[in-house]
Amino acid sequence: MSAKSAGHGTGHFIAERLTAILLLFLTPWFMISAAMSLDGTFEAARLWLASPLNAIGVGLFLLISLHHMRLGVQVIAEDYLTKVGTRRLVLGVNTLITLLAAAVGVFALYKISLGG
C-alpha cells in the first residue's frame, strides 16, 4: 500500500462540497416540482419539460448529480483500491459511465422538452 497522495485533494474536496450544496437546493425543487406537476404520463412530463426553467433545472440536477457521484466513487477508489491497475480500471469505468449517462440524459431531456 502506498502512502502517496493523488495530488488533487483540495480541489476535489471543494468540488464535492459545492456539488453537495447545489444538490441541497436542486433536489427538493425537483421532487416538489415534479410531484406537483406530473401525473405519470409522458404528455405531462413533456409539457413540464417544455418550460425552459424546468428543462434547465432538470439538466442541472442531472449533470450535478452525476458529477457528484463520479467524485464520490473516485474518492472511494483512490482510498481503498491498492492495486494500481484495478484503481485505474475503476476510475476509467466510473468516468465512462458518468459521461455516457450525461450524454443519454441530456439527449433525452432535449428530445422530450422539444416535443420529441
C-alpha positions in Angstrom: 0.0 0.0 0.0 1.4 3.4 -1.0 1.2 6.5 1.1 1.4 8.8 -1.9 -1.2 11.5 -2.4 -3.2 11.6 -5.6 -2.3 15.3 -5.6 -5.7 16.9 -6.1 -7.3 16.8 -2.6 -8.2 20.4 -2.0 -9.9 21.0 -5.4 -11.6 17.6 -5.1 -12.8 18.4 -1.6 -14.2 21.8 -2.7 -15.9 20.3 -5.7 -17.6 17.6 -3.6 -18.9 20.2 -1.1 -20.0 22.6 -3.9 -22.0 19.9 -5.7 -23.5 18.7 -2.4 -24.6 22.3 -1.6 -26.1 22.7 -5.0 -28.0 19.4 -4.7 -29.4 20.5 -1.3 -31.4 23.1 -3.3 -31.9 21.3 -6.6 -33.2 18.0 -5.1 -36.2 19.4 -3.1 -37.0 21.7 -6.1 -37.0 18.7 -8.4 -39.0 16.4 -6.1 -41.7 19.0 -5.2 -42.0 20.5 -8.7 -42.2 17.1 -10.3 -44.7 15.7 -7.7 -47.0 18.8 -8.1 -46.8 18.9 -11.9 -46.7 15.3 -13.1 -49.5 12.7 -13.3 -47.4 9.8 -14.5 -48.0 10.3 -18.2 -45.4 11.1 -20.9 -47.5 14.1 -22.1 -47.4 15.6 -18.6 -43.6 15.2 -18.5 -43.3 16.7 -21.9 -45.4 19.7 -21.0 -43.5 20.2 -17.8 -40.1 19.9 -19.5 -41.3 22.3 -22.3 -40.8 25.1 -19.7 -37.2 26.3 -20.1 -36.9 26.8 -16.3 -37.9 23.2 -15.7 -35.7 21.8 -18.5 -32.7 23.8 -17.3 -33.3 22.8 -13.7 -33.6 19.1 -14.6 -30.5 19.3 -16.7 -28.5 20.9 -13.9 -29.9 18.4 -11.4 -28.8 15.5 -13.8 -25.3 16.9 -14.5 -24.5 18.0 -11.0 -25.8 14.7 -9.5 -23.6 12.7 -12.0 -20.6 14.8 -11.3 -21.1 14.4 -7.5 -21.4 10.6 -8.0 -18.2 10.5 -10.1 -16.3 12.4 -7.4 -17.6 10.1 -4.6 -16.7 6.9 -6.5 -13.3 8.4 -7.3 -12.5 9.1 -3.7 -13.6 5.5 -2.7 -11.4 4.0 -5.5 -8.4 6.1 -4.6 -8.7 5.4 -0.9 -9.5 1.7 -0.9 -8.1 0.1 -4.1 -4.5 -0.7 -3.5 -3.7 -2.3 -6.9 -2.9 0.5 -9.4 -4.3 -1.4 -12.4 -7.6 -2.1 -10.6 -7.8 1.5 -9.5 -7.2 2.9 -13.0 -9.8 0.5 -14.4 -12.4 1.5 -11.8 -11.7 5.2 -12.4 -11.9 4.8 -16.1 -15.2 2.9 -16.0 -16.5 5.5 -13.5 -15.7 8.3 -15.9 -17.1 6.4 -18.9 -20.4 5.6 -17.2 -20.8 9.2 -16.0 -20.2 10.6 -19.4 -22.5 8.1 -21.1 -25.3 8.8 -18.6 -24.8 12.5 -19.0 -24.9 12.2 -22.8 -28.0 10.0 -22.8 -29.7 12.1 -20.1 -29.1 15.4 -21.9 -30.2 13.9 -25.2 -33.4 12.5 -23.7 -34.1 15.8 -22.0 -33.6 17.7 -25.2 -35.8 15.4 -27.2 -38.6 15.3 -24.6 -38.6 19.1 -23.9 -38.8 19.9 -27.6 -41.7 17.6 -28.2 -39.9 14.5 -29.5 
